[in-house]
């Protein structure tokens, strides 16, 4: 036979579960992820530069995003073109574009 609560209150264990769920939800809201990679190449296609940024959680993610943006802007100002360099055949090799 089960005894009834005198005050009609809820089980303290259920409130503890609600509190843990709230803490987990708050941590998930603060979590974040930033990731990016961009390849730049010189106009002659001989040099490549890679800008990368990755961070997990709020502060490192924001920092990584700022560093990544700063790297991209610096490469653009230096005259690098965004994207991989165009592929060129090696000297002495034959290039065939393949079937069309």
C-alpha positions in Angstrom: 0.0 0.0 0.0 1.3 3.4 -1.0 1.3 6.4 1.4 0.0 9.7 0.1 2.1 12.8 0.5 0.7 15.0 3.2 1.3 18.2 1.2 0.4 16.7 -2.1 3.9 17.8 -3.5 5.8 16.2 -6.3 8.5 13.6 -5.9 11.9 15.3 -5.2 13.6 13.0 -7.6 11.4 14.3 -10.5 12.5 17.9 -9.7 16.1 16.8 -9.7 15.6 15.3 -13.2 14.0 18.5 -14.4 16.9 20.5 -13.0 19.5 18.2 -14.8 17.5 18.5 -18.0 17.5 22.3 -17.7 21.3 22.4 -17.1 21.9 20.2 -20.2 19.6 22.4 -22.3 21.5 25.5 -21.2 24.8 23.9 -22.0 23.6 22.9 -25.4 22.4 26.5 -26.1 25.9 27.8 -25.3 27.6 25.2 -27.4 28.5 26.1 -31.0 30.8 24.9 -33.7 32.6 26.8 -36.4 34.5 25.1 -39.2 35.7 26.4 -42.5 38.5 25.7 -45.1 39.2 27.7 -48.2 42.0 27.2 -50.7 43.6 30.2 -52.5 46.0 30.1 -55.4 48.3 32.7 -57.0 47.4 34.1 -60.4 50.1 31.9 -62.0 48.8 28.8 -60.2 52.1 27.9 -58.7 51.4 28.7 -55.0 48.5 27.6 -52.8 47.5 28.9 -49.4 44.9 27.2 -47.2 42.9 29.1 -44.6 41.3 26.9 -41.9 39.3 27.6 -38.8 37.6 25.3 -36.4 36.4 25.6 -32.9 33.9 23.9 -30.6 31.8 25.7 -28.0 30.9 29.3 -28.0 34.2 31.2 -27.3 36.6 29.0 -29.3 34.1 28.8 -32.2 33.8 32.6 -32.3 37.6 33.0 -32.2 38.1 30.4 -34.9 35.5 32.2 -37.1 37.3 35.5 -36.7 40.7 34.1 -37.5 39.4 32.3 -40.5 37.8 35.5 -41.8 41.0 37.5 -41.2 43.0 34.9 -43.1 40.7 35.0 -46.1 40.7 38.8 -46.1 44.5 38.8 -45.9 44.9 36.4 -48.9 42.4 38.4 -51.0 44.4 41.6 -50.3 47.6 39.8 -51.2 46.2 39.0 -54.7 45.4 35.4 -54.2 42.4 33.9 -56.0 39.9 31.9 -54.1 39.6 28.2 -55.1 42.0 25.5 -56.1 44.6 26.3 -58.8 43.6 25.1 -62.2 45.1 21.7 -63.0 47.8 21.7 -65.5 49.5 18.7 -67.2 53.1 18.0 -66.1 55.8 18.9 -68.7 56.2 16.0 -71.1 52.9 14.4 -70.3 50.0 14.1 -72.6 46.7 15.6 -71.6 43.4 14.1 -72.8 40.2 15.6 -71.6 38.5 12.2 -71.9 35.3 11.2 -73.7 32.6 13.8 -74.2 
